[in-house]
Amino acid sequence: MDERRSALEDEFFHKQDQAKLEAMKGKLDVQATKEELRKVSGMTDDAVLDKLVALGLTAKTVAALSLVPLISVAWADGTIQDNERDAILHGAAGKGLDEGSPGFGLLKSWLTKQPDDGLFMAWELYIKALASQLNDEQTRLLKKQIINFASLIAGSAGGFLGIGKVSGSEEKVLARIEAAFAK
């Protein structure tokens, strides 16, 4: 009887030790991912880094984050048009997101299924933190570039031959992108 009780206690404590080890390993993995993101992005804000890690971003996928405004504009009306998708994929190539890379895979998932607003909120935090590390001219140029690209996506699916019509929902996303740069 004592032997049986001892075996059950040993098993119980072994399972608890394993659970503690797994939890510790998970925390170390999160911390390592956060440090890798810190290095590749130059981001120093721990809250922003925590949010990015929680969204599943890694050092290999963080480049896709720069395309979140374009994804948001494309999904603004609830669907992505083929020409919007093509324009975003073309832009991805310019960001070094080559087909087969982890970042490209993440981007493809965002083009297939509309991401929830948490992704855009993480991008807003990221941009605010990034802009705080840039001078006014660098921030102005970054803002202009992002707004221009997002506006191109917004205009690519509307109007005559895909030119000139931006929907109200796309206008709201464009305004939100611009507001992300407010100090």
DRENPA-3360 file (N, C-alpha, C; in nm, 2 decimals, always signed):
BEGIN
1 = MDERRSAL = +0.08/-0.12/+0.00/+0.00/+0.00/+0.00/+0.09/+0.13/+0.00 ~ +0.19/+0.13/+0.08/+0.28/+0.24/+0.09/+0.35/+0.26/-0.05 ~ +0.39/+0.15/-0.11/+0.45/+0.15/-0.24/+0.36/+0.21/-0.34 ~ +0.24/+0.18/-0.34/+0.14/+0.23/-0.44/+0.12/+0.38/-0.41 ~ +0.11/+0.42/-0.29/+0.09/+0.56/-0.25/+0.21/+0.64/-0.30 ~ +0.33/+0.59/-0.28/+0.45/+0.65/-0.31/+0.46/+0.67/-0.47 ~ +0.42/+0.56/-0.54/+0.43/+0.57/-0.68/+0.33/+0.67/-0.74 ~ +0.21/+0.68/-0.68/+0.11/+0.78/-0.72/+0.16/+0.92/-0.69;
9 = EDEFFHKQ = +0.23/+0.94/-0.57/+0.28/+1.07/-0.54/+0.39/+1.11/-0.64 ~ +0.48/+1.02/-0.67/+0.59/+1.04/-0.76/+0.53/+1.08/-0.90 ~ +0.43/+1.01/-0.94/+0.37/+1.04/-1.07/+0.31/+1.18/-1.07 ~ +0.24/+1.21/-0.96/+0.17/+1.34/-0.95/+0.28/+1.45/-0.96 ~ +0.39/+1.44/-0.88/+0.49/+1.55/-0.88/+0.57/+1.55/-1.01 ~ +0.58/+1.44/-1.07/+0.65/+1.44/-1.20/+0.57/+1.52/-1.31 ~ +0.43/+1.49/-1.30/+0.35/+1.57/-1.40/+0.35/+1.72/-1.37 ~ +0.35/+1.75/-1.24/+0.36/+1.90/-1.20/+0.49/+1.96/-1.25;
17 = DQAKLEAM = +0.60/+1.88/-1.23/+0.73/+1.93/-1.27/+0.73/+1.95/-1.43 ~ +0.67/+1.86/-1.50/+0.67/+1.87/-1.64/+0.59/+1.99/-1.69 ~ +0.48/+2.01/-1.62/+0.40/+2.13/-1.65/+0.47/+2.26/-1.63 ~ +0.55/+2.26/-1.51/+0.63/+2.38/-1.48/+0.74/+2.40/-1.58 ~ +0.80/+2.29/-1.63/+0.91/+2.30/-1.73/+0.85/+2.35/-1.86 ~ +0.73/+2.30/-1.90/+0.67/+2.35/-2.02/+0.64/+2.50/-2.02 ~ +0.59/+2.54/-1.90/+0.55/+2.68/-1.89/+0.68/+2.77/-1.90 ~ +0.78/+2.72/-1.83/+0.91/+2.80/-1.83/+0.97/+2.80/-1.97;
25 = KGKLDVQA = +0.96/+2.69/-2.05/+1.01/+2.68/-2.18/+0.93/+2.78/-2.27 ~ +0.80/+2.78/-2.25/+0.71/+2.88/-2.33/+0.75/+3.02/-2.30 ~ +0.78/+3.06/-2.18/+0.82/+3.19/-2.14/+0.95/+3.23/-2.20 ~ +1.04/+3.13/-2.20/+1.18/+3.15/-2.26/+1.16/+3.17/-2.42 ~ +1.08/+3.09/-2.48/+1.05/+3.10/-2.62/+1.00/+3.24/-2.66 ~ +0.90/+3.29/-2.58/+0.84/+3.42/-2.60/+0.95/+3.53/-2.58 ~ +1.03/+3.51/-2.48/+1.13/+3.61/-2.45/+1.24/+3.61/-2.57 ~ +1.27/+3.50/-2.62/+1.37/+3.49/-2.73/+1.31/+3.55/-2.85;
33 = TKEELRKV = +1.18/+3.53/-2.88/+1.12/+3.59/-3.00/+1.11/+3.74/-2.98 ~ +1.08/+3.78/-2.86/+1.07/+3.93/-2.84/+1.21/+3.99/-2.86 ~ +1.32/+3.93/-2.82/+1.45/+3.98/-2.83/+1.49/+3.98/-2.98 ~ +1.45/+3.88/-3.06/+1.48/+3.88/-3.20/+1.41/+3.99/-3.27 ~ +1.28/+4.01/-3.23/+1.20/+4.12/-3.29/+1.26/+4.25/-3.26 ~ +1.31/+4.27/-3.13/+1.38/+4.39/-3.09/+1.50/+4.42/-3.18 ~ +1.58/+4.32/-3.21/+1.70/+4.34/-3.29/+1.66/+4.37/-3.44 ~ +1.57/+4.30/-3.50/+1.54/+4.33/-3.64/+1.46/+4.45/-3.67;
41 = SGMTDDAV = +1.37/+4.49/-3.57/+1.29/+4.61/-3.59/+1.34/+4.73/-3.53 ~ +1.44/+4.72/-3.44/+1.49/+4.84/-3.37/+1.39/+4.89/-3.26 ~ +1.28/+4.82/-3.24/+1.18/+4.86/-3.15/+1.23/+4.84/-3.00 ~ +1.20/+4.93/-2.92/+1.25/+4.92/-2.78/+1.13/+4.91/-2.68 ~ +1.01/+4.94/-2.73/+0.89/+4.94/-2.64/+0.85/+4.80/-2.61 ~ +0.86/+4.76/-2.49/+0.82/+4.62/-2.45/+0.68/+4.59/-2.47 ~ +0.59/+4.69/-2.45/+0.44/+4.66/-2.47/+0.41/+4.63/-2.61 ~ +0.48/+4.71/-2.70/+0.46/+4.69/-2.85/+0.51/+4.55/-2.89;
49 = LDKLVALG = +0.63/+4.52/-2.84/+0.69/+4.39/-2.87/+0.61/+4.27/-2.82 ~ +0.55/+4.29/-2.70/+0.47/+4.18/-2.64/+0.34/+4.16/-2.73 ~ +0.28/+4.27/-2.78/+0.17/+4.26/-2.87/+0.20/+4.19/-3.00 ~ +0.32/+4.23/-3.05/+0.36/+4.17/-3.18/+0.38/+4.01/-3.16 ~ +0.45/+3.98/-3.05/+0.47/+3.83/-3.02/+0.33/+3.76/-3.00 ~ +0.24/+3.83/-2.93/+0.11/+3.77/-2.91/+0.04/+3.75/-3.04 ~ +0.06/+3.83/-3.14/+0.00/+3.81/-3.27/+0.07/+3.71/-3.36 ~ +0.18/+3.65/-3.31/+0.25/+3.55/-3.38/+0.36/+3.60/-3.47;
57 = LTAKTVAA = +0.39/+3.72/-3.46/+0.50/+3.78/-3.54/+0.64/+3.73/-3.49 ~ +0.73/+3.71/-3.58/+0.86/+3.67/-3.54/+0.96/+3.76/-3.62 ~ +1.09/+3.74/-3.60/+1.19/+3.82/-3.67/+1.18/+3.79/-3.82 ~ +1.13/+3.67/-3.86/+1.12/+3.63/-4.00/+0.99/+3.68/-4.06 ~ +0.89/+3.72/-3.98/+0.77/+3.76/-4.04/+0.74/+3.91/-4.01 ~ +0.82/+3.98/-3.94/+0.79/+4.12/-3.90/+0.78/+4.21/-4.02 ~ +0.85/+4.18/-4.13/+0.85/+4.26/-4.25/+0.70/+4.27/-4.31 ~ +0.62/+4.17/-4.28/+0.48/+4.17/-4.33/+0.40/+4.28/-4.26;
65 = LSLVPLIS = +0.45/+4.31/-4.14/+0.38/+4.42/-4.06/+0.37/+4.55/-4.14 ~ +0.47/+4.58/-4.22/+0.46/+4.70/-4.29/+0.35/+4.71/-4.39 ~ +0.29/+4.59/-4.43/+0.18/+4.59/-4.52/+0.05/+4.59/-4.46 ~ +0.04/+4.59/-4.33/-0.09/+4.59/-4.26/-0.18/+4.70/-4.30 ~ -0.13/+4.83/-4.32/-0.22/+4.93/-4.37/-0.29/+4.90/-4.51 ~ -0.21/+4.84/-4.59/-0.26/+4.80/-4.73/-0.36/+4.69/-4.71 ~ -0.34/+4.59/-4.63/-0.43/+4.48/-4.60/-0.56/+4.54/-4.55 ~ -0.55/+4.64/-4.45/-0.67/+4.70/-4.39/-0.75/+4.77/-4.49;
73 = VAWADGTI = -0.69/+4.85/-4.58/-0.76/+4.92/-4.68/-0.83/+4.82/-4.78 ~ -0.76/+4.72/-4.82/-0.81/+4.62/-4.91/-0.94/+4.55/-4.85 ~ -0.93/+4.52/-4.72/-1.05/+4.46/-4.66/-1.15/+4.55/-4.61 ~ -1.14/+4.68/-4.63/-1.23/+4.78/-4.57/-1.37/+4.76/-4.61 ~ -1.39/+4.71/-4.74/-1.53/+4.69/-4.78/-1.58/+4.55/-4.76 ~ -1.50/+4.47/-4.69/-1.54/+4.33/-4.66/-1.48/+4.23/-4.75 ~ -1.43/+4.26/-4.87/-1.37/+4.17/-4.96/-1.25/+4.23/-5.02 ~ -1.16/+4.15/-5.07/-1.04/+4.19/-5.14/-1.06/+4.16/-5.29;
81 = QDNERDAI = -1.05/+4.27/-5.37/-1.06/+4.25/-5.52/-0.92/+4.19/-5.57 ~ -0.93/+4.13/-5.68/-0.81/+4.07/-5.74/-0.70/+4.17/-5.77 ~ -0.74/+4.29/-5.82/-0.63/+4.39/-5.84/-0.57/+4.45/-5.71 ~ -0.65/+4.45/-5.60/-0.60/+4.49/-5.47/-0.49/+4.39/-5.43 ~ -0.53/+4.26/-5.44/-0.44/+4.15/-5.40/-0.31/+4.15/-5.48 ~ -0.33/+4.17/-5.61/-0.21/+4.18/-5.70/-0.12/+4.29/-5.66 ~ -0.18/+4.41/-5.63/-0.10/+4.52/-5.59/-0.02/+4.50/-5.46 ~ -0.09/+4.44/-5.36/-0.03/+4.41/-5.23/+0.09/+4.31/-5.25;
89 = LHGAAGKG = +0.06/+4.21/-5.33/+0.17/+4.11/-5.35/+0.29/+4.17/-5.43 ~ +0.26/+4.26/-5.52/+0.37/+4.33/-5.59/+0.45/+4.41/-5.48 ~ +0.38/+4.48/-5.39/+0.44/+4.56/-5.29/+0.52/+4.47/-5.19 ~ +0.47/+4.35/-5.17/+0.54/+4.26/-5.08/+0.68/+4.22/-5.14 ~ +0.69/+4.21/-5.27/+0.82/+4.17/-5.33/+0.92/+4.29/-5.30 ~ +0.87/+4.41/-5.30/+0.96/+4.52/-5.28/+1.00/+4.53/-5.13 ~ +0.93/+4.46/-5.04/+0.97/+4.46/-4.90/+1.05/+4.34/-4.87 ~ +1.09/+4.26/-4.97/+1.17/+4.14/-4.94/+1.09/+4.02/-4.90;
97 = LDEGSPGF = +0.96/+4.03/-4.91/+0.88/+3.91/-4.88/+0.86/+3.82/-5.00 ~ +0.95/+3.73/-5.02/+0.95/+3.65/-5.13/+0.86/+3.52/-5.11 ~ +0.81/+3.47/-5.21/+0.72/+3.36/-5.20/+0.80/+3.24/-5.14 ~ +0.74/+3.18/-5.04/+0.80/+3.07/-4.97/+0.86/+3.11/-4.84 ~ +0.88/+3.25/-4.82/+0.93/+3.29/-4.69/+0.82/+3.29/-4.58 ~ +0.85/+3.29/-4.45/+0.75/+3.29/-4.35/+0.67/+3.42/-4.35 ~ +0.73/+3.53/-4.38/+0.65/+3.66/-4.39/+0.55/+3.65/-4.51 ~ +0.59/+3.59/-4.62/+0.50/+3.58/-4.73/+0.38/+3.49/-4.70;
105 = GLLKSWLT = +0.41/+3.39/-4.62/+0.30/+3.30/-4.58/+0.20/+3.37/-4.49 ~ +0.25/+3.45/-4.40/+0.17/+3.53/-4.31/+0.08/+3.63/-4.39 ~ +0.15/+3.69/-4.49/+0.07/+3.79/-4.57/-0.04/+3.72/-4.65 ~ -0.01/+3.60/-4.71/-0.11/+3.52/-4.78/-0.23/+3.49/-4.69 ~ -0.20/+3.46/-4.57/-0.31/+3.42/-4.48/-0.40/+3.55/-4.45 ~ -0.34/+3.67/-4.45/-0.41/+3.79/-4.43/-0.49/+3.82/-4.55 ~ -0.44/+3.78/-4.67/-0.52/+3.81/-4.79/-0.63/+3.71/-4.81 ~ -0.62/+3.59/-4.75/-0.72/+3.49/-4.76/-0.84/+3.51/-4.66;
113 = KQPDDGLF = -0.80/+3.55/-4.54/-0.90/+3.56/-4.43/-0.87/+3.70/-4.37 ~ -0.98/+3.78/-4.36/-0.96/+3.91/-4.30/-0.91/+3.90/-4.15 ~ -0.80/+3.97/-4.12/-0.75/+3.97/-3.99/-0.84/+4.05/-3.90 ~ -0.84/+4.02/-3.77/-0.92/+4.10/-3.68/-0.85/+4.23/-3.65 ~ -0.92/+4.33/-3.59/-0.87/+4.46/-3.57/-0.75/+4.47/-3.48 ~ -0.72/+4.36/-3.41/-0.60/+4.36/-3.32/-0.47/+4.37/-3.40 ~ -0.47/+4.32/-3.53/-0.36/+4.34/-3.61/-0.33/+4.49/-3.64 ~ -0.44/+4.56/-3.68/-0.42/+4.70/-3.71/-0.38/+4.78/-3.59;
121 = MAWELYIK = -0.44/+4.74/-3.48/-0.41/+4.81/-3.35/-0.26/+4.79/-3.32 ~ -0.21/+4.67/-3.34/-0.06/+4.64/-3.32/+0.02/+4.72/-3.41 ~ -0.02/+4.74/-3.54/+0.05/+4.82/-3.64/+0.05/+4.97/-3.59 ~ -0.06/+5.01/-3.54/-0.07/+5.15/-3.49/+0.03/+5.17/-3.37 ~ +0.04/+5.08/-3.28/+0.14/+5.09/-3.17/+0.28/+5.09/-3.22 ~ +0.30/+5.00/-3.32/+0.43/+4.99/-3.38/+0.47/+5.12/-3.45 ~ +0.38/+5.18/-3.53/+0.41/+5.30/-3.60/+0.44/+5.42/-3.50 ~ +0.36/+5.42/-3.39/+0.38/+5.53/-3.29/+0.52/+5.51/-3.23;
129 = ALASQLND = +0.55/+5.39/-3.19/+0.68/+5.37/-3.13/+0.80/+5.39/-3.23 ~ +0.78/+5.35/-3.35/+0.88/+5.38/-3.46/+0.90/+5.53/-3.48 ~ +0.78/+5.60/-3.49/+0.79/+5.74/-3.52/+0.86/+5.82/-3.41 ~ +0.84/+5.77/-3.29/+0.91/+5.83/-3.17/+1.06/+5.82/-3.18 ~ +1.11/+5.73/-3.26/+1.26/+5.71/-3.28/+1.31/+5.78/-3.40 ~ +1.22/+5.84/-3.48/+1.26/+5.91/-3.60/+1.25/+6.06/-3.58 ~ +1.33/+6.13/-3.67/+1.31/+6.28/-3.66/+1.18/+6.32/-3.74 ~ +1.14/+6.44/-3.73/+1.02/+6.49/-3.80/+1.02/+6.46/-3.95;
137 = EQTRLLKK = +1.13/+6.49/-4.01/+1.14/+6.47/-4.16/+1.12/+6.32/-4.19 ~ +1.19/+6.23/-4.12/+1.18/+6.09/-4.15/+1.04/+6.04/-4.12 ~ +0.97/+6.09/-4.02/+0.83/+6.05/-3.99/+0.74/+6.10/-4.10 ~ +0.76/+6.22/-4.15/+0.68/+6.28/-4.25/+0.70/+6.19/-4.38 ~ +0.82/+6.16/-4.42/+0.84/+6.07/-4.54/+0.78/+5.93/-4.52 ~ +0.79/+5.87/-4.41/+0.73/+5.74/-4.38/+0.58/+5.75/-4.39 ~ +0.52/+5.85/-4.33/+0.38/+5.87/-4.34/+0.33/+5.89/-4.48 ~ +0.40/+5.97/-4.55/+0.36/+6.00/-4.69/+0.37/+5.87/-4.78;
145 = QIINFASL = +0.48/+5.79/-4.76/+0.49/+5.67/-4.83/+0.38/+5.57/-4.80 ~ +0.35/+5.55/-4.68/+0.24/+5.46/-4.64/+0.11/+5.50/-4.69 ~ +0.08/+5.63/-4.67/-0.05/+5.69/-4.71/-0.06/+5.67/-4.87 ~ +0.04/+5.70/-4.94/+0.04/+5.69/-5.09/+0.01/+5.55/-5.13 ~ +0.08/+5.45/-5.07/+0.06/+5.31/-5.11/-0.08/+5.27/-5.07 ~ -0.13/+5.30/-4.95/-0.26/+5.27/-4.91/-0.37/+5.33/-5.00 ~ -0.34/+5.45/-5.04/-0.44/+5.52/-5.13/-0.44/+5.45/-5.27 ~ -0.33/+5.41/-5.32/-0.32/+5.33/-5.44/-0.41/+5.21/-5.43;
153 = IAGSAGGF = -0.39/+5.14/-5.32/-0.47/+5.01/-5.30/-0.62/+5.05/-5.30 ~ -0.66/+5.16/-5.23/-0.80/+5.20/-5.21/-0.85/+5.23/-5.35 ~ -0.78/+5.30/-5.43/-0.82/+5.34/-5.56/-0.82/+5.23/-5.67 ~ -0.75/+5.13/-5.64/-0.73/+5.02/-5.74/-0.85/+4.94/-5.78 ~ -0.95/+4.94/-5.69/-1.07/+4.86/-5.71/-1.19/+4.93/-5.75 ~ -1.18/+5.07/-5.75/-1.31/+5.14/-5.78/-1.30/+5.22/-5.90 ~ -1.40/+5.30/-5.92/-1.41/+5.40/-6.04/-1.41/+5.33/-6.17 ~ -1.37/+5.41/-6.27/-1.37/+5.36/-6.41/-1.24/+5.30/-6.44;
161 = LGIGKVSG = -1.24/+5.17/-6.48/-1.12/+5.09/-6.50/-1.03/+5.08/-6.38 ~ -1.10/+5.08/-6.26/-1.02/+5.06/-6.14/-0.95/+5.19/-6.09 ~ -0.98/+5.30/-6.15/-0.91/+5.43/-6.11/-1.01/+5.53/-6.06 ~ -0.98/+5.59/-5.94/-1.05/+5.71/-5.90/-1.16/+5.70/-5.80 ~ -1.21/+5.58/-5.77/-1.32/+5.57/-5.67/-1.27/+5.51/-5.54 ~ -1.28/+5.58/-5.43/-1.24/+5.53/-5.30/-1.37/+5.53/-5.22 ~ -1.40/+5.41/-5.16/-1.52/+5.40/-5.08/-1.51/+5.47/-4.95 ~ -1.63/+5.49/-4.89/-1.63/+5.56/-4.76/-1.56/+5.47/-4.65;
169 = SEEKVLAR = -1.57/+5.34/-4.66/-1.50/+5.26/-4.56/-1.35/+5.26/-4.58 ~ -1.31/+5.27/-4.71/-1.16/+5.29/-4.74/-1.11/+5.42/-4.69 ~ -1.19/+5.52/-4.70/-1.16/+5.66/-4.65/-1.14/+5.66/-4.50 ~ -1.22/+5.58/-4.43/-1.21/+5.57/-4.28/-1.08/+5.50/-4.25 ~ -1.04/+5.40/-4.32/-0.91/+5.33/-4.29/-0.80/+5.42/-4.32 ~ -0.80/+5.50/-4.43/-0.70/+5.59/-4.47/-0.68/+5.70/-4.36 ~ -0.79/+5.75/-4.31/-0.79/+5.85/-4.20/-0.73/+5.78/-4.07 ~ -0.76/+5.66/-4.05/-0.70/+5.59/-3.93/-0.55/+5.57/-3.95;
177 = IEAAFAK = -0.51/+5.54/-4.07/-0.36/+5.53/-4.09/-0.29/+5.66/-4.07 ~ -0.35/+5.77/-4.12/-0.29/+5.90/-4.10/-0.29/+5.94/-3.95 ~ -0.40/+5.91/-3.88/-0.40/+5.94/-3.74/-0.30/+5.86/-3.66 ~ -0.26/+5.75/-3.71/-0.15/+5.67/-3.63/-0.02/+5.75/-3.62 ~ +0.00/+5.84/-3.71/+0.12/+5.92/-3.70/+0.11/+6.05/-3.62 ~ -0.01/+6.08/-3.56/-0.02/+6.19/-3.48/+0.06/+6.17/-3.35 ~ +0.12/+6.28/-3.31/+0.20/+6.27/-3.19/+0.13/+6.30/-3.06;
% end
